[in-house]
Amino acid sequence: MNKIEKFIGFKGEARVRYQDGEFQVLTQGDFVRCAVTGAVIPLTQLKYWSVALQEAYASPEASLTRHLQLGKGGRKPIGPGRP
């Protein structure tokens, strides 16, 4: 967390399980970070995530960026050199 986030009043990063249409907070916190941009997303404003990848996104554009990065399969590579 940086100085600006502390100034705004965020208390910490939450650990979240993303599910279909909802998410479950596993570790209390006020925000998560966008998997693509690193932007802080307050839990009250969290709208975009991937259940398969268990990642949050700050915007639909960030979600599309991740989808395009991963290709048609929509899953993270398993290891080095694996599609």
N, CA, C and O atoms as a GROMACS GRO file, in nm:
protein
  332
    1MET      N    1   0.085  -0.117   0.000
    1MET     CA    2   0.000   0.000   0.000
    1MET      C    3   0.089   0.123   0.000
    1MET      O    4   0.188   0.128   0.073
    2ASN      N    5   0.054   0.221  -0.082
    2ASN     CA    6   0.136   0.341  -0.087
    2ASN      C    7   0.076   0.452  -0.001
    2ASN      O    8  -0.031   0.435   0.058
    3LYS      N    9   0.146   0.566   0.006
    3LYS     CA   10   0.104   0.677   0.093
    3LYS      C   11  -0.033   0.731   0.055
    3LYS      O   12  -0.112   0.766   0.142
    4ILE      N   13  -0.062   0.737  -0.073
    4ILE     CA   14  -0.191   0.790  -0.118
    4ILE      C   15  -0.304   0.699  -0.070
    4ILE      O   16  -0.407   0.748  -0.023
    5GLU      N   17  -0.286   0.568  -0.081
    5GLU     CA   18  -0.390   0.475  -0.037
    5GLU      C   19  -0.415   0.489   0.112
    5GLU      O   20  -0.530   0.484   0.156
    6LYS      N   21  -0.310   0.508   0.191
    6LYS     CA   22  -0.326   0.529   0.334
    6LYS      C   23  -0.402   0.658   0.361
    6LYS      O   24  -0.486   0.663   0.451
    7PHE      N   25  -0.372   0.762   0.282
    7PHE     CA   26  -0.438   0.890   0.298
    7PHE      C   27  -0.586   0.879   0.268
    7PHE      O   28  -0.669   0.938   0.338
    8ILE      N   29  -0.621   0.803   0.165
    8ILE     CA   30  -0.761   0.785   0.126
    8ILE      C   31  -0.836   0.709   0.235
    8ILE      O   32  -0.957   0.726   0.250
    9GLY      N   33  -0.767   0.626   0.309
    9GLY     CA   34  -0.832   0.555   0.418
    9GLY      C   35  -0.843   0.405   0.399
    9GLY      O   36  -0.910   0.338   0.478
   10PHE      N   37  -0.779   0.349   0.298
   10PHE     CA   38  -0.781   0.205   0.281
   10PHE      C   39  -0.704   0.140   0.395
   10PHE      O   40  -0.596   0.187   0.432
   11LYS      N   41  -0.758   0.034   0.448
   11LYS     CA   42  -0.695  -0.033   0.561
   11LYS      C   43  -0.609  -0.152   0.520
   11LYS      O   44  -0.520  -0.193   0.595
   12GLY      N   45  -0.633  -0.206   0.403
   12GLY     CA   46  -0.552  -0.319   0.360
   12GLY      C   47  -0.613  -0.390   0.241
   12GLY      O   48  -0.729  -0.369   0.206
   13GLU      N   49  -0.533  -0.476   0.180
   13GLU     CA   50  -0.576  -0.552   0.064
   13GLU      C   51  -0.650  -0.678   0.110
   13GLU      O   52  -0.603  -0.750   0.197
   14ALA      N   53  -0.764  -0.702   0.050
   14ALA     CA   54  -0.845  -0.820   0.082
   14ALA      C   55  -0.798  -0.939   0.000
   14ALA      O   56  -0.742  -0.922  -0.109
   15ARG      N   57  -0.820  -1.057   0.052
   15ARG     CA   58  -0.801  -1.180  -0.024
   15ARG      C   59  -0.941  -1.230  -0.056
   15ARG      O   60  -1.024  -1.245   0.034
   16VAL      N   61  -0.967  -1.255  -0.183
   16VAL     CA   62  -1.103  -1.280  -0.230
   16VAL      C   63  -1.110  -1.407  -0.313
   16VAL      O   64  -1.018  -1.438  -0.388
   17ARG      N   65  -1.220  -1.480  -0.300
   17ARG     CA   66  -1.251  -1.594  -0.389
   17ARG      C   67  -1.361  -1.544  -0.483
   17ARG      O   68  -1.470  -1.507  -0.439
   18TYR      N   69  -1.330  -1.545  -0.613
   18TYR     CA   70  -1.425  -1.496  -0.713
   18TYR      C   71  -1.512  -1.611  -0.758
   18TYR      O   72  -1.463  -1.718  -0.794
   19GLN      N   73  -1.643  -1.589  -0.755
   19GLN     CA   74  -1.740  -1.690  -0.793
   19GLN      C   75  -1.831  -1.632  -0.901
   19GLN      O   76  -1.821  -1.514  -0.934
   20ASP      N   77  -1.919  -1.715  -0.954
   20ASP     CA   78  -2.013  -1.668  -1.057
   20ASP      C   79  -2.111  -1.568  -0.996
   20ASP      O   80  -2.193  -1.604  -0.911
   21GLY      N   81  -2.101  -1.443  -1.038
   21GLY     CA   82  -2.195  -1.340  -0.996
   21GLY      C   83  -2.173  -1.284  -0.856
   21GLY      O   84  -2.248  -1.196  -0.814
   22GLU      N   85  -2.073  -1.333  -0.785
   22GLU     CA   86  -2.046  -1.283  -0.650
   22GLU      C   87  -1.902  -1.316  -0.612
   22GLU      O   88  -1.834  -1.392  -0.682
   23PHE      N   89  -1.858  -1.260  -0.503
   23PHE     CA   90  -1.726  -1.292  -0.452
   23PHE      C   91  -1.733  -1.308  -0.301
   23PHE      O   92  -1.820  -1.251  -0.236
   24GLN      N   93  -1.641  -1.384  -0.249
   24GLN     CA   94  -1.635  -1.413  -0.105
   24GLN      C   95  -1.503  -1.358  -0.051
   24GLN      O   96  -1.396  -1.391  -0.102
   25VAL      N   97  -1.511  -1.276   0.052
   25VAL     CA   98  -1.392  -1.219   0.114
   25VAL      C   99  -1.335  -1.323   0.210
   25VAL      O  100  -1.400  -1.363   0.306
   26LEU      N  101  -1.212  -1.367   0.182
   26LEU     CA  102  -1.146  -1.466   0.265
   26LEU      C  103  -1.062  -1.402   0.375
   26LEU      O  104  -1.056  -1.452   0.487
   27THR      N  105  -0.999  -1.289   0.342
   27THR     CA  106  -0.920  -1.212   0.437
   27THR      C  107  -0.968  -1.068   0.429
   27THR      O  108  -0.968  -1.008   0.322
   28GLN      N  109  -1.010  -1.012   0.541
   28GLN     CA  110  -1.065  -0.878   0.545
   28GLN      C  111  -0.969  -0.774   0.487
   28GLN      O  112  -0.848  -0.782   0.506
   29GLY      N  113  -1.026  -0.680   0.417
   29GLY     CA  114  -0.954  -0.570   0.358
   29GLY      C  115  -1.052  -0.482   0.286
   29GLY      O  116  -1.170  -0.515   0.274
   30ASP      N  117  -1.005  -0.369   0.238
   30ASP     CA  118  -1.092  -0.272   0.172
   30ASP      C  119  -1.084  -0.278   0.020
   30ASP      O  120  -1.171  -0.223  -0.048
   31PHE      N  121  -0.982  -0.343  -0.034
   31PHE     CA  122  -0.961  -0.336  -0.178
   31PHE      C  123  -0.889  -0.460  -0.228
   31PHE      O  124  -0.834  -0.539  -0.151
   32VAL      N  125  -0.893  -0.475  -0.362
   32VAL     CA  126  -0.810  -0.573  -0.434
   32VAL      C  127  -0.737  -0.495  -0.542
   32VAL      O  128  -0.766  -0.377  -0.565
   33ARG      N  129  -0.644  -0.559  -0.608
   33ARG     CA  130  -0.568  -0.494  -0.716
   33ARG      C  131  -0.604  -0.558  -0.850
   33ARG      O  132  -0.627  -0.678  -0.861
   34CYS      N  133  -0.609  -0.474  -0.951
   34CYS     CA  134  -0.634  -0.520  -1.087
   34CYS      C  135  -0.516  -0.606  -1.132
   34CYS      O  136  -0.400  -0.566  -1.118
   35ALA      N  137  -0.545  -0.724  -1.185
   35ALA     CA  138  -0.440  -0.817  -1.229
   35ALA      C  139  -0.365  -0.765  -1.351
   35ALA      O  140  -0.254  -0.810  -1.377
   36VAL      N  141  -0.423  -0.673  -1.425
   36VAL     CA  142  -0.360  -0.622  -1.546
   36VAL      C  143  -0.287  -0.490  -1.520
   36VAL      O  144  -0.172  -0.474  -1.562
   37THR      N  145  -0.353  -0.397  -1.452
   37THR     CA  146  -0.296  -0.263  -1.434
   37THR      C  147  -0.233  -0.240  -1.298
   37THR      O  148  -0.151  -0.150  -1.281
   38GLY      N  149  -0.270  -0.321  -1.200
   38GLY     CA  150  -0.222  -0.300  -1.064
   38GLY      C  151  -0.300  -0.194  -0.988
   38GLY      O  152  -0.267  -0.164  -0.874
   39ALA      N  153  -0.402  -0.138  -1.052
   39ALA     CA  154  -0.483  -0.034  -0.989
   39ALA      C  155  -0.558  -0.088  -0.867
   39ALA      O  156  -0.598  -0.204  -0.864
   40VAL      N  157  -0.575  -0.001  -0.769
   40VAL     CA  158  -0.652  -0.036  -0.650
   40VAL      C  159  -0.800  -0.032  -0.684
   40VAL      O  160  -0.848   0.065  -0.743
   41ILE      N  161  -0.873  -0.138  -0.647
   41ILE     CA  162  -1.018  -0.145  -0.670
   41ILE      C  163  -1.085  -0.163  -0.534
   41ILE      O  164  -1.074  -0.270  -0.474
   42PRO      N  165  -1.155  -0.060  -0.484
   42PRO     CA  166  -1.229  -0.078  -0.359
   42PRO      C  167  -1.332  -0.190  -0.376
   42PRO      O  168  -1.395  -0.201  -0.481
   43LEU      N  169  -1.350  -0.272  -0.275
   43LEU     CA  170  -1.444  -0.383  -0.285
   43LEU      C  171  -1.585  -0.335  -0.320
   43LEU      O  172  -1.661  -0.405  -0.387
   44THR      N  173  -1.620  -0.215  -0.274
   44THR     CA  174  -1.752  -0.161  -0.305
   44THR      C  175  -1.769  -0.127  -0.452
   44THR      O  176  -1.881  -0.107  -0.499
   45GLN      N  177  -1.658  -0.121  -0.527
   45GLN     CA  178  -1.664  -0.088  -0.670
   45GLN      C  179  -1.620  -0.204  -0.759
   45GLN      O  180  -1.608  -0.187  -0.880
   46LEU      N  181  -1.596  -0.320  -0.701
   46LEU     CA  182  -1.550  -0.436  -0.777
   46LEU      C  183  -1.663  -0.491  -0.863
   46LEU      O  184  -1.766  -0.534  -0.811
   47LYS      N  185  -1.644  -0.489  -0.994
   47LYS     CA  186  -1.747  -0.534  -1.089
   47LYS      C  187  -1.698  -0.640  -1.186
   47LYS      O  188  -1.778  -0.716  -1.241
   48TYR      N  189  -1.567  -0.646  -1.207
   48TYR     CA  190  -1.513  -0.732  -1.313
   48TYR      C  191  -1.409  -0.827  -1.255
   48TYR      O  192  -1.316  -0.784  -1.187
   49TRP      N  193  -1.427  -0.959  -1.282
   49TRP     CA  194  -1.330  -1.057  -1.238
   49TRP      C  195  -1.343  -1.184  -1.321
   49TRP      O  196  -1.440  -1.202  -1.395
   50SER      N  197  -1.244  -1.270  -1.306
   50SER     CA  198  -1.245  -1.400  -1.374
   50SER      C  199  -1.252  -1.509  -1.269
   50SER      O  200  -1.166  -1.517  -1.181
   51VAL      N  201  -1.353  -1.592  -1.278
   51VAL     CA  202  -1.366  -1.706  -1.188
   51VAL      C  203  -1.255  -1.807  -1.218
   51VAL      O  204  -1.192  -1.860  -1.126
   52ALA      N  205  -1.230  -1.833  -1.346
   52ALA     CA  206  -1.131  -1.933  -1.386
   52ALA      C  207  -0.990  -1.893  -1.343
   52ALA      O  208  -0.912  -1.977  -1.299
   53LEU      N  209  -0.958  -1.764  -1.356
   53LEU     CA  210  -0.823  -1.717  -1.324
   53LEU      C  211  -0.810  -1.665  -1.182
   53LEU      O  212  -0.699  -1.645  -1.132
   54GLN      N  213  -0.925  -1.642  -1.115
   54GLN     CA  214  -0.927  -1.585  -0.980
   54GLN      C  215  -0.851  -1.453  -0.976
   54GLN      O  216  -0.762  -1.431  -0.893
   55GLU      N  217  -0.890  -1.363  -1.070
   55GLU     CA  218  -0.829  -1.232  -1.083
   55GLU      C  219  -0.937  -1.125  -1.090
   55GLU      O  220  -1.046  -1.148  -1.142
   56ALA      N  221  -0.906  -1.008  -1.037
   56ALA     CA  222  -0.994  -0.893  -1.046
   56ALA      C  223  -0.944  -0.800  -1.156
   56ALA      O  224  -0.824  -0.797  -1.186
   57TYR      N  225  -1.036  -0.723  -1.214
   57TYR     CA  226  -1.001  -0.627  -1.318
   57TYR      C  227  -1.066  -0.493  -1.288
   57TYR      O  228  -1.180  -0.488  -1.240
   58ALA      N  229  -0.995  -0.386  -1.316
   58ALA     CA  230  -1.044  -0.252  -1.287
   58ALA      C  231  -1.150  -0.205  -1.387
   58ALA      O  232  -1.229  -0.115  -1.357
   59SER      N  233  -1.152  -0.266  -1.506
   59SER     CA  234  -1.243  -0.221  -1.611
   59SER      C  235  -1.267  -0.334  -1.711
   59SER      O  236  -1.194  -0.434  -1.710
   60PRO      N  237  -1.368  -0.319  -1.796
   60PRO     CA  238  -1.389  -0.419  -1.900
   60PRO      C  239  -1.270  -0.425  -1.997
   60PRO      O  240  -1.237  -0.531  -2.050
   61GLU      N  241  -1.205  -0.310  -2.018
   61GLU     CA  242  -1.088  -0.307  -2.106
   61GLU      C  243  -0.974  -0.391  -2.049
   61GLU      O  244  -0.904  -0.460  -2.123
   62ALA      N  245  -0.954  -0.384  -1.917
   62ALA     CA  246  -0.850  -0.464  -1.852
   62ALA      C  247  -0.882  -0.613  -1.864
   62ALA      O  248  -0.793  -0.695  -1.886
   63SER      N  249  -1.009  -0.648  -1.848
   63SER     CA  250  -1.051  -0.787  -1.864
   63SER      C  251  -1.025  -0.837  -2.006
   63SER      O  252  -0.975  -0.948  -2.025
   64LEU      N  253  -1.058  -0.754  -2.105
   64LEU     CA  254  -1.034  -0.791  -2.244
   64LEU      C  255  -0.885  -0.804  -2.272
   64LEU      O  256  -0.842  -0.895  -2.343
   65THR      N  257  -0.805  -0.714  -2.217
   65THR     CA  258  -0.660  -0.722  -2.233
   65THR      C  259  -0.608  -0.856  -2.185
   65THR      O  260  -0.530  -0.920  -2.254
   66ARG      N  261  -0.652  -0.900  -2.066
   66ARG     CA  262  -0.607  -1.029  -2.011
   66ARG      C  263  -0.654  -1.143  -2.100
   66ARG      O  264  -0.578  -1.236  -2.128
   67HIS      N  265  -0.778  -1.138  -2.145
   67HIS     CA  266  -0.832  -1.242  -2.232
   67HIS      C  267  -0.748  -1.254  -2.360
   67HIS      O  268  -0.716  -1.365  -2.403
   68LEU      N  269  -0.713  -1.141  -2.419
   68LEU     CA  270  -0.632  -1.142  -2.541
   68LEU      C  271  -0.490  -1.190  -2.514
   68LEU      O  272  -0.430  -1.257  -2.599
   69GLN      N  273  -0.435  -1.157  -2.397
   69GLN     CA  274  -0.301  -1.202  -2.361
   69GLN      C  275  -0.296  -1.355  -2.352
   69GLN      O  276  -0.197  -1.417  -2.390
   70LEU      N  277  -0.402  -1.413  -2.301
   70LEU     CA  278  -0.404  -1.557  -2.278
   70LEU      C  279  -0.449  -1.637  -2.400
   70LEU      O  280  -0.434  -1.759  -2.402
   71GLY      N  281  -0.504  -1.571  -2.499
   71GLY     CA  282  -0.548  -1.640  -2.620
   71GLY      C  283  -0.685  -1.700  -2.602
   71GLY      O  284  -0.756  -1.668  -2.507
   72LYS      N  285  -0.722  -1.787  -2.691
   72LYS     CA  286  -0.857  -1.843  -2.694
   72LYS      C  287  -0.890  -1.929  -2.574
   72LYS      O  288  -1.006  -1.936  -2.534
   73GLY      N  289  -0.791  -1.995  -2.516
   73GLY     CA  290  -0.818  -2.086  -2.406
   73GLY      C  291  -0.867  -2.019  -2.279
   73GLY      O  292  -0.941  -2.079  -2.202
   74GLY      N  293  -0.826  -1.894  -2.257
   74GLY     CA  294  -0.871  -1.822  -2.142
   74GLY      C  295  -0.812  -1.870  -2.010
   74GLY      O  296  -0.863  -1.835  -1.904
   75ARG      N  297  -0.705  -1.948  -2.015
   75ARG     CA  298  -0.641  -1.999  -1.892
   75ARG      C  299  -0.495  -1.960  -1.891
   75ARG      O  300  -0.433  -1.942  -1.996
   76LYS      N  301  -0.442  -1.947  -1.772
   76LYS     CA  302  -0.300  -1.914  -1.757
   76LYS      C  303  -0.216  -2.033  -1.806
   76LYS      O  304  -0.257  -2.148  -1.791
   77PRO      N  305  -0.100  -2.005  -1.865
   77PRO     CA  306  -0.011  -2.116  -1.902
   77PRO      C  307   0.028  -2.197  -1.779
   77PRO      O  308   0.045  -2.141  -1.670
   78ILE      N  309   0.043  -2.327  -1.795
   78ILE     CA  310   0.075  -2.416  -1.684
   78ILE      C  311   0.221  -2.404  -1.644
   78ILE      O  312   0.253  -2.411  -1.525
   79GLY      N  313   0.308  -2.387  -1.737
   79GLY     CA  314   0.451  -2.379  -1.705
   79GLY      C  315   0.527  -2.318  -1.821
   79GLY      O  316   0.466  -2.280  -1.921
   80PRO      N  317   0.658  -2.310  -1.810
   80PRO     CA  318   0.740  -2.252  -1.917
   80PRO      C  319   0.720  -2.327  -2.048
   80PRO      O  320   0.725  -2.450  -2.054
   81GLY      N  321   0.696  -2.249  -2.154
   81GLY     CA  322   0.683  -2.310  -2.286
   81GLY      C  323   0.551  -2.379  -2.311
   81GLY      O  324   0.531  -2.437  -2.418
   82ARG      N  325   0.459  -2.374  -2.214
   82ARG     CA  326   0.330  -2.440  -2.234
   82ARG      C  327   0.229  -2.338  -2.283
   82ARG      O  328   0.225  -2.226  -2.231
   83PRO      N  329   0.148  -2.371  -2.381
   83PRO     CA  330   0.047  -2.278  -2.432
   83PRO      C  331  -0.068  -2.260  -2.336
   83PRO      O  332  -0.161  -2.184  -2.365
   0.00000   0.00000   0.00000
